[in-house]
Amino acid sequence: MVKLLNKDIQDYINANLNTDLHTLLLKKSPFPEASMHEIVQQIKGKQVAVRKFPFLLKEGILFPPQLNLEQSSSEKTALYKSEFLKGNTFIDLTSGFGIDAYYLSQNFENVTLIEQNTELLKVVENNWGILGRKARFINAMLEDFLNGNQEHFDVIYLDPARRDEQKNKVFLLEDLSPDILEIHEQLQSISNLVVIKLSPLIDLKYLVSVLPGISRIDIIALKNDVKEVVVFLSNENTNKIICNCVNLESNESVFSFTFGEEETAHSEYSEPERYLYIPNHSILKAGVFNLISQKFGLKKLHPNSHLYTSDERIESFPGRIFEMESVDSKSIKKKSQFNIITKNYPLKPDEIKKKYGLKDGGDQYLIFTQSKKGKIILKSV
């Protein structure tokens, strides 16, 4: 990989950042020491870095294959997780491309990265040198390291592989590599805090039922797209699990609650009032549909709609807020332009646009949903 740092090769890479990569792959590499496949890999890496981890857009940085780029956390989610961790010793047992490790370890004196892929670890070691960060880099299988380890760490972090041998995505703890259920006791014996990144698809009730020692769960969305569920295992005795619903790159506050609160929460129901509220996706992932209503003093439209309403605007609500009015379908003019939202409604947005002859976009919204009295249409004011 170091050969790719040759100035002529780097100049060629930078000159072709906007070139069609499929066309480029059909060409012969102008450099005998680097294949066109390797060159295109670096171009792809720089393209991904622009949107996902711009701090790596520096001279001398190397990028791994596409799969490693896809599996890496974004700079934004890594930075969020780093805000809560500090101490003397930090270890990332599945460092991968090292994005999480780079940010999470910033408040630690001694940092260790474990990675079984030799070439990937060389890439990370090169990049950390460029970035001026020090660490102990160990090329080993996680299980082998743990079996020979005699150290205690303030924080252990790991992001288990979420693909099986056939490269299919998996998310149950027992299907991950490593198997979290198999090693969690070993991890907790060498650290007071274990932080595990999991799939956004994981079921929270299942997670709590099978994994002991959970003290906290963070559901992290970025621009309203849930990216990861992060679980904290602590050796301190606690009867409560704190859950945080986070929507990064929004102005929305973090919604925190204690796991189990939803079971005793209740919603009142109402026909649409002046304002309509749509919870962000981290809230929806948490499934706290009655709790969010109770905490903010809002009324639900329908048990299955997960839309809320009030006469006065609640600015602190973690989601979108609309001022709305109810309309009759006959008042919707053909060729009008709207953003269409459907919740608990038999037709999808594309079907609604076709039925009413509507154009997509603009500043106004039409929301098709149901209240307890039946199907309704709401238009933004």
TINU-931020 format. One record per residue (C-alpha): residue number from 1; y, x, z; residue in one letter. Coordinates in pm, whole numbers, plus 50000, padded with zeros to 5 digits. Each point is the difference from the previous one (the first is absolute). Example, Ala and Ser with C-alpha at 12.3 -4.5 7.8 and 13.67 -1.06 7.14 Angstrom:
// residues 2
1	49550	51230	50780	A .
2	50344	50137	49934	S .
END
This chain:
// residues 381
1	50000	50000	50000	M .
2	50239	50287	50075	V .
3	50003	50093	49630	K .
4	50189	49674	49940	L .
5	50297	50149	50187	L .
6	50062	50237	49707	N .
7	50366	49951	49899	K .
8	49920	49929	49634	D .
9	49744	49737	50098	I .
10	50240	49841	50248	Q .
11	50274	49991	49736	D .
12	49757	49830	49760	Y .
13	49903	49744	50269	I .
14	50366	49921	50077	N .
15	50084	49970	49630	A .
16	49725	49739	49951	N .
17	50056	49774	50300	L .
18	50085	49709	49769	N .
19	49746	50078	49727	T .
20	49717	49753	49935	D .
21	49710	50150	50197	L .
22	49725	49861	49774	H .
23	50163	50172	49704	T .
24	50038	50319	50200	L .
25	49630	50003	50096	L .
26	49906	50006	49631	L .
27	50189	50325	49952	K .
28	49873	50348	50067	K .
29	50154	50176	50297	S .
30	50249	50273	49897	P .
31	49882	50202	50301	F .
32	49655	50165	50005	P .
33	49994	50006	50381	E .
34	50065	49624	50045	A .
35	49832	49706	49828	S .
36	50199	49702	49874	M .
37	49814	49784	50252	H .
38	50134	50217	50284	E .
39	50352	49988	49858	I .
40	49994	49621	49963	V .
41	49875	49973	50359	Q .
42	50317	50176	50117	Q .
43	50220	49777	49785	I .
44	49833	49691	50148	K .
45	50051	50139	50347	G .
46	50372	50049	49946	K .
47	50031	49648	49859	Q .
48	49825	49850	50304	V .
49	50210	50215	50236	A .
50	50324	49849	49868	V .
51	49912	49659	50146	R .
52	49746	50085	50271	K .
53	50092	50335	50160	F .
54	50325	50139	49855	P .
55	50014	50273	50268	F .
56	49738	50184	49790	L .
57	50226	50031	49696	L .
58	50057	50370	50062	K .
59	49925	50311	49798	E .
60	49655	50141	50076	G .
61	49840	49673	50116	I .
62	49652	49925	49861	L .
63	49841	49658	49954	F .
64	49634	49896	50030	P .
65	49798	49764	49774	P .
66	50102	49636	49956	Q .
67	49757	49857	50258	L .
68	50146	50221	50276	N .
69	50350	49889	49905	L .
70	49898	49632	50015	E .
71	49836	50039	50340	Q .
72	50298	50176	50156	S .
73	50243	49814	50222	S .
74	50353	49961	49871	S .
75	50281	50201	50152	E .
76	50148	49678	50144	K .
77	49687	49886	50188	T .
78	49927	50354	50123	A .
79	50355	50034	50132	L .
80	49971	49669	50187	Y .
81	49677	50110	50172	K .
82	50152	50334	50098	S .
83	50266	49832	50215	E .
84	49752	49917	50278	F .
85	49800	50323	50030	L .
86	50084	50320	50183	K .
87	49830	50266	50209	G .
88	49866	50354	49981	N .
89	49680	49977	49794	T .
90	49942	49781	49695	F .
91	49696	49987	49770	I .
92	49946	49811	49676	D .
93	49625	49976	49946	L .
94	50027	49870	49641	T .
95	50317	50167	49876	S .
96	49958	49930	49628	G .
97	50326	50078	49822	F .
98	50167	50041	50340	G .
99	50284	49746	49974	I .
100	49921	49829	50330	D .
101	49932	50333	50170	A .
102	50332	50144	49881	Y .
103	50202	49722	50164	Y .
104	49782	49908	50298	L .
105	49977	50361	50117	S .
106	50375	50068	50003	Q .
107	50029	49946	50376	N .
108	49710	50234	50088	F .
109	49982	50373	50067	E .
110	49644	50059	49877	N .
111	49864	49825	49692	V .
112	49647	50004	49857	T .
113	49893	49855	49665	L .
114	49632	49939	49916	I .
115	49903	49941	49637	E .
116	49657	50026	49837	Q .
117	50136	50041	49644	N .
118	50067	50371	49956	T .
119	50234	49971	49701	E .
120	50198	49717	50159	L .
121	50050	50201	50318	L .
122	50128	50297	49795	K .
123	50256	49767	49839	V .
124	50116	49876	50341	V .
125	50019	50353	50142	E .
126	50212	50109	49705	N .
127	50232	49701	50035	N .
128	50048	50038	50374	W .
129	50093	50363	49941	G .
130	50266	49888	49751	I .
131	50125	49739	50250	L .
132	50010	50251	50285	G .
133	49744	49821	50219	R .
134	49730	50182	50195	K .
135	49649	49874	50076	A .
136	49643	50111	50049	R .
137	49811	49902	49683	F .
138	49623	49954	50043	I .
139	49772	49936	49703	N .
140	49711	49808	50159	A .
141	49820	49668	50022	M .
142	50152	49785	50273	L .
143	49661	49957	50171	E .
144	49933	50375	49999	D .
145	50339	50072	50152	F .
146	49957	49742	50275	L .
147	49651	50122	50090	N .
148	50129	50355	50049	G .
149	50336	49913	50154	N .
150	50090	50098	50358	Q .
151	50373	49911	49985	E .
152	50196	49704	50133	H .
153	50281	49851	49788	F .
154	50300	49790	50100	D .
155	49965	49788	49685	V .
156	49717	49963	49748	I .
157	50076	49837	49666	Y .
158	49758	49900	49727	L .
159	50001	49796	49683	D .
160	49633	49929	49919	P .
161	49888	49984	49636	A .
162	49988	49638	49889	R .
163	49771	50034	49699	R .
164	49620	50002	49993	D .
165	49777	50227	49790	E .
166	50054	49771	49699	Q .
167	50381	50036	50046	K .
168	50030	49634	50105	N .
169	50261	49918	50264	K .
170	49869	49929	50351	V .
171	50186	49912	50320	F .
172	49753	49914	50279	L .
173	49999	50276	50262	L .
174	49628	50068	49963	E .
175	50038	50049	49623	D .
176	50278	50258	50024	L .
177	49951	50375	49977	S .
178	49990	50104	50278	P .
179	49848	49697	50175	D .
180	50265	49923	50263	I .
181	49758	49804	50218	L .
182	49773	50302	50013	E .
183	50259	50261	50099	I .
184	50273	49819	50196	H .
185	49856	50100	50340	E .
186	49982	50363	49890	Q .
187	50361	49984	49882	L .
188	50122	49842	50323	Q .
189	49821	50267	50203	S .
190	50225	50271	49849	I .
191	50330	49810	49983	S .
192	50190	49739	50198	N .
193	50135	49844	49680	L .
194	49814	49944	49672	V .
195	50195	49853	49707	V .
196	49801	49856	49708	I .
197	50136	49877	49668	K .
198	49800	49708	49861	L .
199	49998	49775	49695	S .
200	50258	49719	49983	P .
201	49702	49772	49928	L .
202	49835	50051	50339	I .
203	49964	49689	50216	D .
204	50180	50044	50333	L .
205	49762	49781	50202	K .
206	49704	50196	49866	Y .
207	50179	50327	50078	L .
208	50068	49906	50362	V .
209	49647	49864	50049	S .
210	49818	50318	49887	V .
211	50229	50288	50103	L .
212	50061	50055	50373	P .
213	50305	50176	50142	G .
214	50262	49851	49766	I .
215	50345	50003	50159	S .
216	50214	49929	49696	R .
217	49979	49881	49639	I .
218	50279	50050	49745	D .
219	49998	49798	49678	I .
220	50223	50198	49764	I .
221	50151	49844	49689	A .
222	50229	50179	49757	L .
223	50239	49772	49812	K .
224	49786	49705	50112	N .
225	49674	50150	49872	D .
226	49753	50071	50283	V .
227	49892	50362	49956	K .
228	49797	50081	50309	E .
229	49877	49890	50340	V .
230	50030	50275	50261	V .
231	49799	49979	50321	V .
232	50068	50200	50317	F .
233	49711	50079	50237	L .
234	50105	50098	50350	S .
235	49805	50117	50305	N .
236	50242	49820	50229	E .
237	49863	49674	50137	N .
238	50186	49706	49849	T .
239	49917	49634	49971	N .
240	50259	49941	49731	K .
241	50011	50102	49636	I .
242	50355	50023	49863	I .
243	50035	49905	49634	C .
244	50301	50096	49789	N .
245	50079	49838	49666	C .
246	50220	50237	49799	V .
247	50168	49955	49662	N .
248	50148	50333	49894	L .
249	50299	50020	49764	E .
250	50125	49660	50112	S .
251	50259	49895	50254	N .
252	49737	49807	50195	E .
253	49928	50079	50363	S .
254	49651	50095	50119	V .
255	49811	49698	50132	F .
256	49792	50099	50304	S .
257	49750	49790	50190	F .
258	49692	50031	50218	T .
259	49669	49949	49824	F .
260	49868	49657	50100	G .
261	50341	49835	50044	E .
262	49944	49796	49684	E .
263	49708	49819	50168	E .
264	50233	49829	50250	T .
265	50306	49956	49775	A .
266	50100	49661	49860	H .
267	50214	49883	49709	S .
268	50215	49693	49961	E .
269	50010	49841	49655	Y .
270	50289	49865	49799	S .
271	50112	49903	49654	E .
272	50226	50265	49841	P .
273	50329	50056	50178	E .
274	50293	50208	49875	R .
275	49830	50342	50009	Y .
276	49655	50107	49886	L .
277	49822	50315	50122	Y .
278	49722	50196	49833	I .
279	49839	50265	50227	P .
280	49954	50349	49859	N .
281	49649	50110	49904	H .
282	49940	50205	50315	S .
283	50047	49678	50203	I .
284	49767	49810	49769	L .
285	49742	50279	50029	K .
286	50019	49971	50381	A .
287	49929	49627	49974	G .
288	50254	49907	50271	V .
289	50100	49675	49831	F .
290	50065	49798	50317	N .
291	50138	50291	50202	L .
292	50273	50079	49746	I .
293	50103	49633	50012	S .
294	50008	49997	50379	Q .
295	50179	50335	50044	K .
296	50286	49912	49762	F .
297	50027	49631	50086	G .
298	49906	49890	49648	L .
299	49802	49702	49875	K .
300	49713	50020	49753	K .
301	49982	49784	49691	L .
302	49619	49976	49994	H .
303	49706	50168	50178	P .
304	49898	50181	49678	N .
305	50338	50071	49838	S .
306	50125	50273	50240	H .
307	50358	49906	49920	L .
308	50254	49932	50274	Y .
309	50325	49811	50027	T .
310	50308	49952	50219	S .
311	50348	49850	49987	D .
312	50164	50321	50121	E .
313	49944	50338	49838	R .
314	49793	50249	50207	I .
315	50115	50337	49863	E .
316	49744	50207	50191	S .
317	49703	49836	49830	F .
318	49763	50262	49844	P .
319	49983	49866	49647	G .
320	50199	49819	49734	R .
321	50248	49727	50088	I .
322	50118	49733	49756	F .
323	50252	49720	50024	E .
324	49817	49718	49824	M .
325	50018	49638	49895	E .
326	49719	49762	49904	S .
327	49996	49896	49635	V .
328	49808	49754	49788	D .
329	49789	50137	49713	S .
330	50196	49779	49758	K .
331	50319	50193	50083	S .
332	49852	50330	49874	I .
333	50148	50061	49655	K .
334	49796	50169	49730	K .
335	50096	50358	49907	K .
336	50165	50046	50341	S .
337	49954	50344	50158	Q .
338	49838	50033	50343	F .
339	49793	50232	50213	N .
340	49688	49795	50080	I .
341	49819	50019	50334	I .
342	49689	49795	50082	T .
343	49845	49966	50347	K .
344	49711	49762	50071	N .
345	50056	49830	49662	Y .
346	49742	49918	49731	P .
347	50189	50169	49713	L .
348	50073	50371	49959	K .
349	50350	50123	49896	P .
350	49898	50054	49635	D .
351	49855	49650	49985	E .
352	50319	49855	50147	I .
353	50218	50187	49749	K .
354	49787	49864	49716	K .
355	49997	49643	50139	K .
356	50377	49980	50049	Y .
357	50103	50230	49712	G .
358	50175	50245	50230	L .
359	50118	50357	49945	K .
360	49925	50269	50258	D .
361	50272	50187	50191	G .
362	50360	49938	50093	G .
363	50152	49954	50344	D .
364	49856	49662	50094	Q .
365	49660	49921	50148	Y .
366	49766	49704	49973	L .
367	49737	49977	50271	I .
368	49701	49772	49946	F .
369	49810	49928	50320	T .
370	49878	49728	50236	Q .
371	50130	49848	50319	S .
372	49793	49770	50217	K .
373	50120	49710	49786	K .
374	49877	50153	49674	G .
375	50114	50215	49708	K .
376	50368	50099	49991	I .
377	50236	50204	49781	I .
378	50285	50201	50153	L .
379	50290	50160	49815	K .
380	50220	50280	50132	S .
381	50364	49911	50056	V .
END
